[in-house]
Every structure is written in structure tokens, then in C-alpha cells.
Amino acid sequence: MIAELEEFAREVKLSPLHRILLTTDGSITRILEALEGCTVDVETVLQKVVRATPEIAEVLQIEAGEEVNHRVVNLRSCRRTLVRATSYAPLSRLEPEFREAVMRADKPIGRIMAELELESRREILGFSAISASAELARVFGIAQGELLLERRYIIVYRRAPLLYITEVFPHSFF
């Protein structure tokens, strides 16, 4: 992953904090709380059950068309929205307690997993730079077209992908 990060850094100027946020194999919530000096909360934007597209199914190692929980949230500090996170989780792999917590609670996934004592690991799939759409510019309070950093990863539980997550945050914030 270091070689991929260094290649990416030749295209986009990365601070040490960018490097940490893009490559951590842990939850970024605690990192963000340490940076902001306050609790980071979840604001749910969208929560619904959908059918997995072929692309989502491939990442989650499930059949296309299988039901997945689709969730879009903003991670907000006491001052601002820091991250937009989008996740997909196959309903067939969600334990009842986890499914209920994810579908009703405005909590970060990592915090839910810690509370339920679910042992898991994260595998970073990649990262990229994108331009802020009108919607994301509004969410973050930045100019449309401003540089955003994106990371994609899976959370593996019991040797199978449990969640596929994409996180996006403004380059200028960190």
C-alpha cells in the first residue's frame, strides 16, 4: 500500500494527516475526534435496503441482486461535517443485533462494532482524488470542484466482507 500511496502523492499533495486518514486500517472516528477536540456524531442522510449491483456484489463477494443495507452518513464534529461515508452491507451476513443497530442508530460503524464486541479487520481497497459535486460542496461548505480525497475499504468479519465503505473528505480540511 505504501507504493500506491507514494504514487498517489506524486499526483496530489498529501499532508501527514492525509496519509493517516487514507491508510488507517482502524476507524477514523477517533482520529477525527482527536483532531477536532470534540465528539464526532453521525447524521444519517439515507438508509434503505437495495439490491446489490454487479459491482457492489463483486466487492462484497455475494450474488448480484442480493439485498444489501445501503447507508449514507455525514460524520460531524461540533463545528463542521468532516466526512461523507457510504456503506453497503449484505443483509444475509448481518447478525440481528448489528443489523438493528446499523439500521436505527446514528452511530459510526466502528463504534457499533466495538459496542457489540465484533472482532473484524479493515482492508483498504484504494484511494483517489475527486472534485466536489454541487451536493458535496454544500455538505462540506466548500466550493464546487474543490479537491476531495476518497478511500474505499471493506470490513471483514468471519472471513467474509461485511461492509463495503467509501469515505470522502475535503483535502483542504486536513
Secondary structure, 3 states (H helix, E strand, C coil): CHHHHHHHHHHCCCCHHHHHHHHCCCCCHHHHHHHHCCCCEEEEEEEEEEECCHHHHHHHCCCCCCEEEEEEEEEECCCCEEEEEEEEEEHHHCCHHHHHHHHHCCCCHHHHHHHCCCCCEEEEEEEEEEECCHHHHHHHCCCCCCEEEEEEEEEEECCEEEEEEEEEEEHHHC
